[in-house]
Amino acid sequence: MVQNLKALRSAKGISQKQLAETIGVSQQAVNKYENHGAEPDIAGLIALAEYFHTSVDYLIGYSDVNRKNQSYVPTELSPDELFLIDSYRKLSESERESIRLVINNYMNK
């Protein structure tokens, strides 16, 4: 389940023992996470994500984005913008592609 742990640990240049001490588990537990399919509990996943400044999604292979999710900063949208977004979401994928092509065409002028 923890697919990216070994790569993150290696990139940081720390041993399994050092990681284990940092997050409060045994070295054997880290070895099992990396090599034997053992799964840390939720608190362990969160500790790993915080230590590596990444997301739980990245740790478990659900995301390819190796960074923490940033806090959401709301942006005010005008009524026209809200209408366009809502309309876009209702389109089929081929219709969306047509819209993207038109926008790209205008932006590249």
C-alpha positions in Angstrom: 0.0 0.0 0.0 2.8 2.5 0.9 4.2 2.6 -2.7 6.4 5.6 -2.6 7.9 5.4 0.9 11.2 3.8 0.0 11.9 6.3 -2.8 11.1 9.2 -0.5 13.3 7.8 2.2 16.2 7.2 -0.2 15.9 10.7 -1.7 16.1 12.2 1.8 19.2 10.0 2.5 18.0 8.5 5.7 18.0 5.0 7.0 14.9 2.9 7.9 16.1 3.2 11.6 16.3 7.0 11.4 12.8 7.2 9.9 11.5 4.8 12.4 12.8 6.9 15.3 11.4 10.1 13.8 7.9 8.8 13.4 7.8 6.6 16.5 7.8 3.1 15.1 10.3 0.2 15.0 12.8 -0.2 12.1 11.2 -3.5 11.4 7.9 -1.7 10.9 9.4 0.6 8.3 11.0 -2.4 6.6 7.6 -4.1 6.5 6.0 -1.0 5.1 8.6 -0.8 2.3 9.1 -4.5 1.5 6.4 -6.7 2.8 3.1 -5.0 2.1 2.4 -4.1 5.8 0.3 -1.0 6.2 0.7 1.7 8.8 -2.3 2.9 10.7 -3.8 6.3 9.8 -1.7 8.1 12.4 1.4 6.5 10.9 0.4 7.5 7.4 -0.1 11.1 8.5 3.2 11.1 10.3 5.0 9.9 7.2 3.2 12.4 5.0 4.1 15.3 7.4 7.7 14.1 7.7 8.2 14.0 3.9 6.1 17.1 3.2 3.8 15.2 0.9 0.3 13.8 0.9 -1.1 10.5 2.1 -2.4 10.1 -1.5 1.1 10.3 -2.8 2.4 7.8 -0.2 -0.1 5.2 -1.1 0.2 5.7 -4.9 -3.2 7.3 -5.4 -1.5 10.5 -6.7 1.6 11.2 -8.7 1.9 14.7 -7.2 4.7 14.6 -4.6 3.7 17.7 -2.5 1.3 18.6 0.2 -2.0 19.9 -0.9 -2.0 23.6 -0.4 -4.6 25.4 1.6 -7.6 26.4 -0.5 -7.8 30.1 -1.1 -11.2 31.0 -2.3 -11.4 33.2 -5.4 -14.3 35.3 -6.1 -15.9 34.5 -9.4 -18.3 36.7 -11.3 -21.7 35.4 -12.1 -20.6 35.0 -15.8 -17.6 33.0 -14.7 -19.7 30.8 -12.4 -22.2 30.2 -15.3 -19.3 29.3 -17.7 -17.8 26.8 -15.2 -21.2 25.2 -14.5 -22.0 24.9 -18.2 -18.5 23.5 -19.0 -19.0 20.8 -16.3 -22.2 19.7 -18.0 -20.6 19.1 -21.4 -19.4 15.7 -22.7 -15.7 15.1 -22.9 -15.7 15.7 -26.7 -17.6 19.0 -26.2 -15.1 20.0 -23.5 -12.2 19.3 -25.9 -13.8 21.6 -28.5 -14.1 24.4 -25.9 -10.4 23.9 -24.9 -9.3 24.1 -28.6 -11.3 27.3 -29.1 -9.8 28.9 -25.9 -6.3 27.8 -26.9 -6.8 29.3 -30.4 -7.8 32.6 -28.9 -4.9 32.6 -26.3 -2.3 31.9 -29.0 -3.2 34.9 -31.1 
